[in-house]
Amino acid sequence: MVSKVHKRTAMYRNLHLLRSIIHSTSNSKTSVILDATKYIQDLKQKLEEINPLRVAASTKMVDYDATPKIKVEPKEEGFVIEVMSEKRCQGLLVFILEAVEDLGLEVLDARVSCVDNFCLEAVGNKQEKNEDTCPLNAQSVEQVVSQAIQNWREVTQQ
């Protein structure tokens, strides 16, 4: 007897879970199952629409702009450096961070994504020991980051 109650309770919970996943307002089991079938068919159709784009991207039929975009904004004590590319750029982060360090900037905070594309947002402050050297401006930081990207390209194309 207890087993039947547990099975019925489990079935009711699963039915309730299914109803919430497919956003069904039906109360009968049959209607929920029919709604779930329609939901699965809609998902299959969406997947079929997405799949050709994915195949095109994987075979490089879709042409991405391989040149990373650079944006440098001056802040109170340093700069915000943003580098974005539509392609993955394996190893680029190391080149950029070394160039920033050579400039005498200390990276205080950085967010990086390298999954399907490359995106870096870093906050760099001037190190205290380099204050007597020539002052940095956004244009010079951008040039150094651009040169780091060029160096990375030369190394990866060999």
TORVEX-189631 format. One record per atom (N, C-alpha, C, CB): residue number from 1; atom name; x, y, z. Coordinates in nm, 2 decimals, padded with zeros to 4 digits. Each point is the difference from the previous one (the first is absolute). Last residue first. Glycine has a CB too. Layout:
VODO     i   at       px       py       pz
VODO   NUM   CA        X        Y        Z
...
***
This chain:
VODO     i   at       px       py       pz
VODO   158    N    05.36    03.13   -03.77
VODO   158   CA    00.12   -00.07   -00.04
VODO   158    C   -00.02   -00.15   -00.01
VODO   158   CB    00.14    00.18    00.11
VODO   157    N   -00.45    00.17    00.05
VODO   157   CA   -00.01   -00.03   -00.14
VODO   157    C    00.13   -00.08   -00.05
VODO   157   CB   -00.14    00.21   -00.03
VODO   156    N    00.08   -00.04    00.48
VODO   156   CA   -00.10   -00.11   -00.02
VODO   156    C   -00.01   -00.04   -00.15
VODO   156   CB   -00.13    00.08    00.19
VODO   155    N    00.42    00.28   -00.04
VODO   155   CA    00.04   -00.13    00.06
VODO   155    C   -00.09   -00.11   -00.03
VODO   155   CB    00.10    00.13    00.19
VODO   154    N   -00.20    00.31   -00.34
VODO   154   CA    00.12   -00.05   -00.07
VODO   154    C    00.04   -00.14    00.06
VODO   154   CB    00.08    00.24   -00.04
VODO   153    N   -00.44   -00.01    00.24
VODO   153   CA   -00.04   -00.05   -00.14
VODO   153    C    00.13   -00.06   -00.07
VODO   153   CB   -00.18    00.17   -00.01
VODO   152    N    00.24    00.04    00.43
VODO   152   CA   -00.07   -00.13    00.02
VODO   152    C   -00.04   -00.06   -00.14
VODO   152   CB   -00.09    00.08    00.22
VODO   151    N    00.27    00.35   -00.21
VODO   151   CA    00.11   -00.09    00.03
VODO   151    C   -00.07   -00.14    00.02
VODO   151   CB    00.14    00.18    00.11
VODO   150    N   -00.43    00.17   -00.19
VODO   150   CA    00.08   -00.02   -00.12
VODO   150    C    00.11   -00.11    00.03
VODO   150   CB   -00.05    00.24   -00.08
VODO   149    N   -00.20   -00.09    00.44
VODO   149   CA   -00.09   -00.08   -00.08
VODO   149    C    00.08   -00.03   -00.13
VODO   149   CB   -00.21    00.11    00.09
VODO   148    N    00.41    00.18    00.20
VODO   148   CA    00.00   -00.13    00.06
VODO   148    C   -00.08   -00.10   -00.08
VODO   148   CB    00.03    00.11    00.22
VODO   147    N   -00.03    00.35   -00.35
VODO   147   CA    00.13   -00.07   -00.03
VODO   147    C    00.01   -00.14    00.06
VODO   147   CB    00.11    00.23   -00.01
VODO   146    N   -00.48    00.03    00.12
VODO   146   CA   -00.01   -00.03   -00.14
VODO   146    C    00.13   -00.07   -00.05
VODO   146   CB   -00.15    00.20   -00.03
VODO   145    N    00.14   -00.03    00.47
VODO   145   CA   -00.09   -00.11   -00.01
VODO   145    C   -00.01   -00.05   -00.15
VODO   145   CB   -00.13    00.08    00.21
VODO   144    N    00.37    00.32   -00.13
VODO   144   CA    00.07   -00.12    00.05
VODO   144    C   -00.08   -00.12    00.00
VODO   144   CB    00.12    00.15    00.15
VODO   143    N   -00.33    00.25   -00.29
VODO   143   CA    00.11   -00.04   -00.09
VODO   143    C    00.08   -00.12    00.05
VODO   143   CB    00.01    00.24   -00.08
VODO   142    N   -00.34   -00.05    00.36
VODO   142   CA   -00.06   -00.07   -00.11
VODO   142    C    00.10   -00.05   -00.11
VODO   142   CB   -00.20    00.14    00.04
VODO   141    N    00.35    00.13    00.32
VODO   141   CA   -00.04   -00.13    00.05
VODO   141    C   -00.07   -00.09   -00.11
VODO   141   CB   -00.03    00.10    00.23
VODO   140    N    00.14    00.35   -00.32
VODO   140   CA    00.12   -00.08    00.01
VODO   140    C   -00.03   -00.14    00.05
VODO   140   CB    00.13    00.21    00.04
VODO   139    N   -00.49    00.10   -00.07
VODO   139   CA    00.05   -00.04   -00.13
VODO   139    C    00.13   -00.08    00.01
VODO   139   CB   -00.10    00.21   -00.09
VODO   138    N   -00.10   -00.04    00.49
VODO   138   CA   -00.08   -00.11   -00.06
VODO   138    C    00.05   -00.04   -00.14
VODO   138   CB   -00.19    00.08    00.13
VODO   137    N    00.55    00.13    00.20
VODO   137   CA   -00.13    00.04   -00.04
VODO   137    C   -00.07   -00.11   -00.07
VODO   137   CB    00.08    00.24   -00.03
VODO   136    N    00.37   -00.13    00.39
VODO   136   CA   -00.08   -00.08   -00.09
VODO   136    C   -00.13    00.06   -00.04
VODO   136   CB    00.11   -00.20    00.10
VODO   135    N    00.39    00.42    00.07
VODO   135   CA   -00.14   -00.03    00.03
VODO   135    C   -00.06   -00.08   -00.11
VODO   135   CB   -00.01    00.21    00.13
VODO   134    N    00.54   -00.24    00.00
VODO   134   CA   -00.09    00.08   -00.08
VODO   134    C   -00.15   -00.04    00.03
VODO   134   CB    00.18    00.01   -00.18
VODO   133    N    00.14   -00.10    00.59
VODO   133   CA    00.02   -00.02   -00.15
VODO   133    C   -00.11    00.08   -00.07
VODO   133   CB    00.11   -00.23    00.04
VODO   132    N   -00.10    00.20    00.44
VODO   132   CA    00.09    00.10   -00.05
VODO   132    C    00.03   -00.01   -00.15
VODO   132   CB    00.10    00.01    00.23
VODO   131    N   -00.38   -00.32    00.02
VODO   131   CA   -00.07    00.13   -00.01
VODO   131    C    00.10    00.11   -00.06
VODO   131   CB   -00.15   -00.06    00.19
VODO   130    N    00.19   -00.44   -00.07
VODO   130   CA    00.02    00.05   -00.14
VODO   130    C   -00.06    00.14   -00.02
VODO   130   CB    00.00   -00.23   -00.08
VODO   129    N   -00.03   -00.04    00.49
VODO   129   CA    00.14    00.01   -00.03
VODO   129    C    00.03    00.07   -00.14
VODO   129   CB    00.04   -00.20    00.15
VODO   128    N   -00.49    00.09    00.01
VODO   128   CA    00.06    00.11    00.07
VODO   128    C    00.14    00.02   -00.04
VODO   128   CB   -00.15   -00.03    00.19
VODO   127    N   -00.22   -00.19   -00.52
VODO   127   CA    00.08   -00.04    00.12
VODO   127    C    00.07    00.12    00.05
VODO   127   CB    00.03   -00.23   -00.09
VODO   126    N   -00.50    00.24   -00.18
VODO   126   CA    00.14    00.03   -00.01
VODO   126    C    00.07   -00.05    00.13
VODO   126   CB   -00.04    00.20   -00.15
VODO   125    N   -00.41   -00.45   -00.02
VODO   125   CA    00.05    00.13    00.07
VODO   125    C    00.15    00.01   -00.02
VODO   125   CB   -00.19   -00.02    00.17
VODO   124    N   -00.25   -00.26   -00.42
VODO   124   CA    00.14    00.01    00.03
VODO   124    C    00.03    00.13    00.06
VODO   124   CB    00.05   -00.15   -00.18
VODO   123    N   -00.46   -00.21    00.03
VODO   123   CA    00.02    00.13    00.07
VODO   123    C    00.14    00.00    00.04
VODO   123   CB   -00.24    00.02    00.08
VODO   122    N   -00.05   -00.32   -00.48
VODO   122   CA    00.10    00.01    00.11
VODO   122    C    00.01    00.14    00.05
VODO   122   CB    00.12   -00.19   -00.09
VODO   121    N   -00.40   -00.19   -00.25
VODO   121   CA   -00.02    00.14    00.06
VODO   121    C    00.09    00.00    00.13
VODO   121   CB   -00.24    00.02   -00.09
VODO   120    N    00.16   -00.35   -00.38
VODO   120   CA    00.08    00.04    00.11
VODO   120    C   -00.04    00.14    00.05
VODO   120   CB    00.19   -00.15   -00.08
VODO   119    N   -00.33   -00.29   -00.28
VODO   119   CA   -00.04    00.13    00.06
VODO   119    C    00.07    00.02    00.13
VODO   119   CB   -00.23   -00.03   -00.10
VODO   118    N    00.17   -00.32   -00.36
VODO   118   CA    00.09    00.05    00.10
VODO   118    C   -00.05    00.14    00.04
VODO   118   CB    00.20   -00.13   -00.10
VODO   117    N   -00.47   -00.34   -00.08
VODO   117   CA    00.07    00.12   -00.05
VODO   117    C    00.09    00.05    00.11
VODO   117   CB   -00.20    00.07   -00.14
VODO   116    N   -00.03   -00.46    00.21
VODO   116   CA   -00.03    00.00   -00.15
VODO   116    C    00.07    00.12   -00.06
VODO   116   CB   -00.22   -00.11    00.04
VODO   115    N    00.36    00.03    00.41
VODO   115   CA   -00.07   -00.12   -00.04
VODO   115    C   -00.02    00.00   -00.15
VODO   115   CB   -00.11   -00.01    00.23
VODO   114    N    00.34    00.32    00.11
VODO   114   CA    00.07   -00.06   -00.12
VODO   114    C   -00.08   -00.12   -00.05
VODO   114   CB    00.22    00.08    00.09
VODO   113    N   -00.23    00.39    00.27
VODO   113   CA   -00.08   -00.12   -00.06
VODO   113    C    00.07   -00.04   -00.12
VODO   113   CB   -00.22    00.09    00.10
VODO   112    N    00.32    00.24    00.37
VODO   112   CA    00.04   -00.06   -00.13
VODO   112    C   -00.10   -00.11   -00.03
VODO   112   CB    00.24    00.06    00.04
VODO   111    N   -00.13    00.39    00.32
VODO   111   CA   -00.10   -00.10   -00.04
VODO   111    C    00.04   -00.05   -00.14
VODO   111   CB   -00.18    00.11    00.15
VODO   110    N    00.44    00.17    00.29
VODO   110   CA   -00.01   -00.04   -00.14
VODO   110    C   -00.11   -00.10   -00.02
VODO   110   CB    00.24    00.04   -00.04
VODO   109    N    00.05    00.34    00.40
VODO   109   CA   -00.12   -00.08   -00.02
VODO   109    C   -00.01   -00.04   -00.15
VODO   109   CB   -00.12    00.11    00.19
VODO   108    N    00.50    00.11   -00.02
VODO   108   CA   -00.07   -00.01    00.12
VODO   108    C   -00.12   -00.10   -00.01
VODO   108   CB    00.08    00.23    00.06
VODO   107    N    00.42   -00.13   -00.32
VODO   107   CA   -00.14   -00.04   -00.02
VODO   107    C   -00.07   -00.03    00.13
VODO   107   CB    00.06   -00.09   -00.23
VODO   106    N    00.35    00.44    00.11
VODO   106   CA   -00.03   -00.12    00.08
VODO   106    C   -00.15   -00.03   -00.02
VODO   106   CB    00.18    00.05    00.17
VODO   105    N    00.23    00.22   -00.47
VODO   105   CA   -00.14    00.00    00.05
VODO   105    C   -00.02   -00.13    00.08
VODO   105   CB   -00.09    00.14   -00.19
VODO   104    N    00.48    00.01   -00.08
VODO   104   CA    00.00    00.05    00.13
VODO   104    C   -00.14    00.00    00.06
VODO   104   CB    00.20    00.13   -00.05
VODO   103    N   -00.04   -00.30   -00.39
VODO   103   CA   -00.04    00.14    00.01
VODO   103    C    00.01    00.06    00.14
VODO   103   CB   -00.15   -00.04   -00.20
VODO   102    N    00.21   -00.42    00.12
VODO   102   CA    00.12    00.07   -00.05
VODO   102    C   -00.03    00.15    00.00
VODO   102   CB    00.07   -00.20   -00.14
VODO   101    N   -00.43   -00.08    00.24
VODO   101   CA    00.10    00.00    00.11
VODO   101    C    00.12    00.07   -00.04
VODO   101   CB   -00.09   -00.22    00.09
VODO   100    N   -00.23    00.15   -00.41
VODO   100   CA   -00.05    00.10    00.10
VODO   100    C    00.09    00.01    00.12
VODO   100   CB   -00.23   -00.06   -00.07
VODO    99    N    00.33   -00.26   -00.26
VODO    99   CA    00.02    00.14   -00.06
VODO    99    C   -00.05    00.10    00.10
VODO    99   CB   -00.03   -00.09   -00.23
VODO    98    N   -00.04   -00.36    00.34
VODO    98   CA    00.14    00.03    00.00
VODO    98    C    00.03    00.14   -00.05
VODO    98   CB    00.06   -00.24   -00.03
VODO    97    N   -00.50    00.08    00.00
VODO    97   CA    00.04    00.02    00.14
VODO    97    C    00.14    00.03    00.01
VODO    97   CB   -00.18   -00.15    00.07
VODO    96    N    00.02    00.03   -00.50
VODO    96   CA   -00.05    00.13    00.05
VODO    96    C    00.04    00.03    00.14
VODO    96   CB   -00.20   -00.03   -00.15
VODO    95    N    00.32   -00.39   -00.03
VODO    95   CA    00.07    00.11   -00.07
VODO    95    C   -00.05    00.14    00.05
VODO    95   CB    00.03   -00.15   -00.20
VODO    94    N   -00.25   -00.24    00.36
VODO    94   CA    00.14    00.01    00.05
VODO    94    C    00.08    00.12   -00.06
VODO    94   CB    00.00   -00.25    00.04
VODO    93    N   -00.44    00.14   -00.21
VODO    93   CA    00.00    00.06    00.14
VODO    93    C    00.14    00.02    00.06
VODO    93   CB   -00.23   -00.11    00.03
VODO    92    N    00.16   -00.13   -00.45
VODO    92   CA    00.00    00.15   -00.01
VODO    92    C    00.00    00.07    00.14
VODO    92   CB   -00.12   -00.02   -00.22
VODO    91    N    00.09   -00.47    00.11
VODO    91   CA    00.13    00.06    00.03
VODO    91    C    00.00    00.15    00.00
VODO    91   CB    00.10   -00.21   -00.09
VODO    90    N   -00.48   -00.02   -00.18
VODO    90   CA    00.08   -00.08    00.10
VODO    90    C    00.14    00.06    00.02
VODO    90   CB   -00.13   -00.20   -00.07
VODO    89    N   -00.35    00.36   -00.12
VODO    89   CA    00.14    00.05   -00.02
VODO    89    C    00.09   -00.07    00.11
VODO    89   CB   -00.08    00.22   -00.10
VODO    88    N   -00.45   -00.25   -00.16
VODO    88   CA    00.09   -00.04    00.11
VODO    88    C    00.14    00.04   -00.03
VODO    88   CB   -00.16   -00.19    00.06
VODO    87    N   -00.22    00.48   -00.30
VODO    87   CA    00.06   -00.14    00.00
VODO    87    C    00.07   -00.02    00.13
VODO    87   CB    00.02    00.01   -00.25
VODO    86    N   -00.23    00.40    00.16
VODO    86   CA   -00.11   -00.09   -00.03
VODO    86    C    00.06   -00.15   -00.01
VODO    86   CB   -00.12    00.18   -00.12
VODO    85    N    00.31    00.24    00.43
VODO    85   CA    00.02   -00.06   -00.13
VODO    85    C   -00.12   -00.10   -00.02
VODO    85   CB    00.26    00.03    00.01
VODO    84    N   -00.06    00.41    00.34
VODO    84   CA   -00.10   -00.09   -00.04
VODO    84    C    00.02   -00.06   -00.14
VODO    84   CB   -00.16    00.12    00.14
VODO    83    N    00.36    00.19    00.31
VODO    83   CA    00.04   -00.06   -00.12
VODO    83    C   -00.10   -00.11   -00.03
VODO    83   CB    00.25    00.04    00.04
VODO    82    N   -00.16    00.41    00.31
VODO    82   CA   -00.09   -00.10   -00.05
VODO    82    C    00.05   -00.05   -00.13
VODO    82   CB   -00.19    00.11    00.12
VODO    81    N    00.35    00.19    00.35
VODO    81   CA    00.04   -00.05   -00.13
VODO    81    C   -00.10   -00.11   -00.04
VODO    81   CB    00.25    00.05    00.05
VODO    80    N   -00.18    00.39    00.30
VODO    80   CA   -00.08   -00.12   -00.02
VODO    80    C    00.03   -00.04   -00.14
VODO    80   CB   -00.19    00.07    00.16
VODO    79    N    00.51    00.23    00.20
VODO    79   CA   -00.07   -00.02   -00.13
VODO    79    C   -00.09   -00.12    00.01
VODO    79   CB    00.18    00.11   -00.12
VODO    78    N    00.05    00.25    00.51
VODO    78   CA    00.04   -00.10   -00.10
VODO    78    C   -00.08    00.00   -00.12
VODO    78   CB    00.09   -00.13    00.18
VODO    77    N   -00.16    00.39    00.22
VODO    77   CA    00.13   -00.04    00.03
VODO    77    C    00.06   -00.09   -00.11
VODO    77   CB   -00.04    00.03    00.24
VODO    76    N   -00.41    00.17   -00.29
VODO    76   CA    00.07    00.09    00.09
VODO    76    C    00.15   -00.03    00.01
VODO    76   CB   -00.21    00.02    00.13
VODO    75    N    00.02   -00.19   -00.58
VODO    75   CA   -00.07    00.01    00.13
VODO    75    C    00.09    00.08    00.09
VODO    75   CB   -00.12   -00.22   -00.03
VODO    74    N    00.07    00.12   -00.54
VODO    74   CA    00.07    00.04    00.12
VODO    74    C   -00.09    00.01    00.12
VODO    74   CB    00.15    00.13   -00.15
VODO    73    N   -00.20   -00.47   -00.29
VODO    73   CA   -00.06    00.12    00.07
VODO    73    C    00.09    00.04    00.12
VODO    73   CB   -00.23   -00.07   -00.08
VODO    72    N    00.24   -00.25   -00.40
VODO    72   CA    00.07    00.04    00.12
VODO    72    C   -00.06    00.13    00.05
VODO    72   CB    00.21   -00.11   -00.07
VODO    71    N   -00.29   -00.33   -00.30
VODO    71   CA   -00.05    00.12    00.05
VODO    71    C    00.06    00.03    00.13
VODO    71   CB   -00.22   -00.03   -00.12
VODO    70    N    00.24   -00.31   -00.36
VODO    70   CA    00.06    00.05    00.12
VODO    70    C   -00.06    00.13    00.04
VODO    70   CB    00.22   -00.12   -00.06
VODO    69    N   -00.31   -00.37   -00.25
VODO    69   CA   -00.03    00.15    00.02
VODO    69    C    00.06    00.04    00.13
VODO    69   CB   -00.22   -00.02   -00.14
VODO    68    N    00.38   -00.39   -00.21
VODO    68   CA   -00.06    00.03    00.13
VODO    68    C   -00.02    00.16    00.01
VODO    68   CB    00.11   -00.20    00.11
VODO    67    N   -00.11   -00.12   -00.55
VODO    67   CA    00.07    00.11    00.06
VODO    67    C   -00.06    00.03    00.13
VODO    67   CB    00.07    00.09   -00.22
VODO    66    N   -00.24   -00.41   -00.10
VODO    66   CA    00.10   -00.06    00.09
VODO    66    C    00.08    00.11    00.07
VODO    66   CB    00.02   -00.19   -00.15
VODO    65    N   -00.53    00.12   -00.07
VODO    65   CA    00.11    00.10    00.00
VODO    65    C    00.10   -00.05    00.10
VODO    65   CB   -00.16    00.19   -00.07
VODO    64    N   -00.15   -00.55   -00.19
VODO    64   CA    00.01    00.09    00.12
VODO    64    C    00.11    00.10   -00.02
VODO    64   CB   -00.09   -00.18    00.15
VODO    63    N   -00.24   -00.15   -00.47
VODO    63   CA    00.13    00.07    00.01
VODO    63    C    00.00    00.10    00.11
VODO    63   CB    00.03   -00.03   -00.24
VODO    62    N   -00.28   -00.46    00.10
VODO    62   CA   -00.03    00.14    00.05
VODO    62    C    00.13    00.07    00.03
VODO    62   CB   -00.22   -00.08    00.10
VODO    61    N    00.25   -00.35   -00.24
VODO    61   CA   -00.07    00.06   -00.11
VODO    61    C   -00.04    00.14    00.04
VODO    61   CB   -00.08   -00.22   -00.08
VODO    60    N    00.32   -00.14    00.34
VODO    60   CA    00.06    00.13   -00.03
VODO    60    C   -00.06    00.06   -00.13
VODO    60   CB    00.21   -00.07    00.11
VODO    59    N   -00.33   -00.34    00.14
VODO    59   CA    00.08   -00.02   -00.12
VODO    59    C    00.05    00.14   -00.05
VODO    59   CB   -00.14   -00.20   -00.06
VODO    58    N   -00.12    00.19    00.45
VODO    58   CA    00.10   -00.10    00.03
VODO    58    C    00.09   -00.02   -00.13
VODO    58   CB   -00.15   -00.11    00.18
VODO    57    N   -00.23    00.40   -00.20
VODO    57   CA    00.11    00.06    00.08
VODO    57    C    00.11   -00.10    00.02
VODO    57   CB   -00.17    00.14    00.12
VODO    56    N   -00.21   -00.28   -00.35
VODO    56   CA    00.07    00.10   -00.08
VODO    56    C    00.12    00.06    00.08
VODO    56   CB   -00.21    00.05   -00.12
VODO    55    N   -00.08   -00.35    00.33
VODO    55   CA    00.08   -00.07   -00.09
VODO    55    C    00.08    00.10   -00.08
VODO    55   CB   -00.16   -00.19   -00.02
VODO    54    N   -00.15    00.36    00.31
VODO    54   CA    00.11   -00.06    00.08
VODO    54    C    00.09   -00.07   -00.10
VODO    54   CB   -00.15   -00.02    00.20
VODO    53    N   -00.24    00.20   -00.37
VODO    53   CA    00.09    00.11    00.04
VODO    53    C    00.13   -00.06    00.07
VODO    53   CB   -00.20    00.16    00.02
VODO    52    N   -00.16   -00.45   -00.14
VODO    52   CA    00.08    00.04   -00.12
VODO    52    C    00.10    00.11    00.04
VODO    52   CB   -00.20   -00.06   -00.14
VODO    51    N   -00.09   -00.10    00.50
VODO    51   CA    00.11   -00.09   -00.05
VODO    51    C    00.07    00.05   -00.12
VODO    51   CB   -00.13   -00.18    00.10
VODO    50    N   -00.27    00.39    00.10
VODO    50   CA    00.13    00.04    00.06
VODO    50    C    00.12   -00.08   -00.07
VODO    50   CB   -00.11    00.07    00.22
VODO    49    N   -00.35   -00.17   -00.31
VODO    49   CA    00.03    00.13   -00.05
VODO    49    C    00.14    00.05    00.03
VODO    49   CB   -00.24    00.05    00.02
VODO    48    N    00.08   -00.46    00.15
VODO    48   CA    00.02   -00.01   -00.14
VODO    48    C    00.03    00.13   -00.07
VODO    48   CB   -00.15   -00.20    00.00
VODO    47    N    00.03    00.19    00.46
VODO    47   CA    00.13   -00.06   -00.02
VODO    47    C    00.04   -00.01   -00.15
VODO    47   CB   -00.04   -00.12    00.22
VODO    46    N   -00.40    00.26   -00.10
VODO    46   CA    00.10    00.11    00.03
VODO    46    C    00.14   -00.05   -00.02
VODO    46   CB   -00.16    00.10    00.16
VODO    45    N   -00.18   -00.42   -00.20
VODO    45   CA   -00.01    00.10   -00.12
VODO    45    C    00.10    00.11    00.02
VODO    45   CB   -00.24   -00.05   -00.03
VODO    44    N    00.18   -00.26    00.38
VODO    44   CA    00.07   -00.06   -00.11
VODO    44    C    00.01    00.09   -00.12
VODO    44   CB   -00.08   -00.22    00.08
VODO    43    N   -00.17    00.36    00.30
VODO    43   CA    00.15    00.00    00.02
VODO    43    C    00.07   -00.06   -00.11
VODO    43   CB   -00.04   -00.01    00.24
VODO    42    N   -00.42   -00.01   -00.26
VODO    42   CA    00.04    00.14   -00.02
VODO    42    C    00.15    00.01    00.02
VODO    42   CB   -00.22    00.08    00.08
VODO    41    N    00.02   -00.49    00.01
VODO    41   CA    00.00    00.02   -00.14
VODO    41    C    00.05    00.14   -00.03
VODO    41   CB   -00.19   -00.16   -00.03
VODO    40    N    00.12    00.04    00.48
VODO    40   CA    00.12   -00.07   -00.06
VODO    40    C    00.01    00.03   -00.15
VODO    40   CB   -00.01   -00.18    00.19
VODO    39    N   -00.37    00.34    00.03
VODO    39   CA    00.12    00.08    00.05
VODO    39    C    00.13   -00.06   -00.06
VODO    39   CB   -00.12    00.06    00.21
VODO    38    N   -00.29   -00.29   -00.28
VODO    38   CA    00.00    00.12   -00.08
VODO    38    C    00.13    00.09    00.03
VODO    38   CB   -00.25    00.00   -00.01
VODO    37    N    00.16   -00.38    00.28
VODO    37   CA    00.04   -00.04   -00.13
VODO    37    C    00.01    00.12   -00.10
VODO    37   CB   -00.12   -00.22    00.04
VODO    36    N   -00.03    00.30    00.40
VODO    36   CA    00.14   -00.04    00.00
VODO    36    C    00.05   -00.04   -00.14
VODO    36   CB   -00.02   -00.07    00.24
VODO    35    N   -00.44    00.15   -00.17
VODO    35   CA    00.07    00.12    00.00
VODO    35    C    00.15   -00.02    00.00
VODO    35   CB   -00.18    00.11    00.13
VODO    34    N   -00.09   -00.49   -00.09
VODO    34   CA   -00.01    00.06   -00.14
VODO    34    C    00.07    00.14   -00.01
VODO    34   CB   -00.22   -00.12   -00.02
VODO    33    N    00.20   -00.09    00.45
VODO    33   CA    00.09   -00.07   -00.09
VODO    33    C   -00.01    00.05   -00.15
VODO    33   CB   -00.03   -00.20    00.15
VODO    32    N   -00.25    00.39    00.17
VODO    32   CA    00.14    00.04    00.03
VODO    32    C    00.09   -00.08   -00.09
VODO    32   CB   -00.06    00.05    00.24
VODO    31    N   -00.39   -00.16   -00.26
VODO    31   CA    00.02    00.14   -00.06
VODO    31    C    00.14    00.04    00.02
VODO    31   CB   -00.24    00.06    00.04
VODO    30    N    00.10   -00.47    00.16
VODO    30   CA    00.01   -00.01   -00.15
VODO    30    C    00.03    00.14   -00.06
VODO    30   CB   -00.17   -00.19    00.01
VODO    29    N    00.10    00.16    00.46
VODO    29   CA    00.13   -00.06   -00.04
VODO    29    C    00.01    00.00   -00.15
VODO    29   CB    00.00   -00.14    00.20
VODO    28    N   -00.30    00.52    00.03
VODO    28   CA    00.00   -00.14   -00.02
VODO    28    C    00.13   -00.05   -00.06
VODO    28   CB   -00.25    00.01   -00.05
VODO    27    N    00.18    00.45    00.14
VODO    27   CA   -00.01   -00.07    00.12
VODO    27    C    00.00   -00.15   -00.02
VODO    27   CB   -00.12    00.19    00.10
VODO    26    N    00.32    00.28   -00.37
VODO    26   CA   -00.09   -00.11    00.00
VODO    26    C    00.01   -00.08    00.13
VODO    26   CB    00.02   -00.02   -00.25
VODO    25    N    00.25    00.40    00.08
VODO    25   CA   -00.10    00.03    00.10
VODO    25    C   -00.11   -00.11    00.01
VODO    25   CB    00.04    00.24   -00.05
VODO    24    N    00.52   -00.19   -00.11
VODO    24   CA   -00.14   -00.05   -00.03
VODO    24    C   -00.09    00.04    00.12
VODO    24   CB    00.09   -00.19   -00.13
VODO    23    N    00.42    00.24    00.02
VODO    23   CA   -00.09    00.11    00.02
VODO    23    C   -00.15   -00.03   -00.04
VODO    23   CB    00.19    00.15   -00.04
VODO    22    N    00.22   -00.43    00.06
VODO    22   CA   -00.06    00.03   -00.13
VODO    22    C   -00.10    00.11    00.01
VODO    22   CB    00.04   -00.24   -00.07
VODO    21    N    00.19    00.10    00.46
VODO    21   CA    00.11    00.01   -00.10
VODO    21    C   -00.06    00.04   -00.13
VODO    21   CB    00.13   -00.17    00.11
VODO    20    N   -00.42    00.08    00.26
VODO    20   CA    00.07    00.12    00.02
VODO    20    C    00.11    00.03   -00.11
VODO    20   CB   -00.04   -00.02    00.25
VODO    19    N   -00.20   -00.39   -00.25
VODO    19   CA   -00.10    00.11   -00.02
VODO    19    C    00.08    00.13    00.01
VODO    19   CB   -00.20   -00.14    00.08
VODO    18    N    00.43   -00.24    00.05
VODO    18   CA   -00.02    00.00   -00.15
VODO    18    C   -00.09    00.12   -00.04
VODO    18   CB    00.03   -00.25   -00.01
VODO    17    N    00.01    00.16    00.47
VODO    17   CA    00.13    00.05   -00.05
VODO    17    C   -00.01    00.02   -00.16
VODO    17   CB    00.12   -00.11    00.20
VODO    16    N   -00.49   -00.09    00.02
VODO    16   CA    00.01    00.14    00.03
VODO    16    C    00.13    00.06   -00.05
VODO    16   CB   -00.14   -00.04    00.21
VODO    15    N    00.09   -00.42   -00.26
VODO    15   CA   -00.09    00.07   -00.08
VODO    15    C    00.00    00.15    00.02
VODO    15   CB   -00.15   -00.21    00.00
VODO    14    N    00.41   -00.05    00.29
VODO    14   CA    00.05    00.00   -00.14
VODO    14    C   -00.09    00.07   -00.10
VODO    14   CB    00.13   -00.21    00.05
VODO    13    N   -00.29    00.14    00.39
VODO    13   CA    00.11    00.10    00.00
VODO    13    C    00.06    00.01   -00.14
VODO    13   CB    00.05   -00.05    00.24
VODO    12    N   -00.38   -00.28   -00.18
VODO    12   CA   -00.06    00.14    00.01
VODO    12    C    00.11    00.10    00.00
VODO    12   CB   -00.19   -00.09    00.13
VODO    11    N    00.33   -00.35   -00.11
VODO    11   CA   -00.06    00.03   -00.14
VODO    11    C   -00.06    00.14    00.00
VODO    11   CB   -00.05   -00.25   -00.03
VODO    10    N    00.21    00.08    00.44
VODO    10   CA    00.11    00.03   -00.09
VODO    10    C   -00.05    00.03   -00.14
VODO    10   CB    00.15   -00.15    00.13
VODO     9    N   -00.46    00.02    00.19
VODO     9   CA    00.05    00.13    00.04
VODO     9    C    00.12    00.04   -00.10
VODO     9   CB   -00.06   -00.04    00.24
VODO     8    N   -00.13   -00.38   -00.29
VODO     8   CA   -00.10    00.10   -00.04
VODO     8    C    00.05    00.14    00.03
VODO     8   CB   -00.18   -00.17    00.04
VODO     7    N    00.44   -00.20    00.11
VODO     7   CA    00.00    00.01   -00.14
VODO     7    C   -00.09    00.11   -00.06
VODO     7   CB    00.05   -00.25   -00.01
VODO     6    N   -00.05    00.16    00.48
VODO     6   CA    00.12    00.06   -00.04
VODO     6    C    00.01    00.01   -00.16
VODO     6   CB    00.11   -00.10    00.21
VODO     5    N   -00.48   -00.12   -00.03
VODO     5   CA   -00.01    00.14    00.04
VODO     5    C    00.13    00.07   -00.05
VODO     5   CB   -00.15   -00.05    00.20
VODO     4    N    00.14   -00.41   -00.24
VODO     4   CA   -00.09    00.06   -00.10
VODO     4    C   -00.02    00.15    00.03
VODO     4   CB   -00.12   -00.22   -00.02
VODO     3    N    00.37   -00.04    00.33
VODO     3   CA    00.07    00.01   -00.13
VODO     3    C   -00.09    00.07   -00.11
VODO     3   CB    00.13   -00.21    00.06
VODO     2    N   -00.31    00.11    00.36
VODO     2   CA    00.09    00.11    00.01
VODO     2    C    00.07    00.02   -00.13
VODO     2   CB    00.03   -00.04    00.25
VODO     1    N   -00.30   -00.34   -00.21
VODO     1   CA   -00.08    00.12    00.00
VODO     1    C    00.09    00.13    00.00
VODO     1   CB   -00.18   -00.13    00.12
***
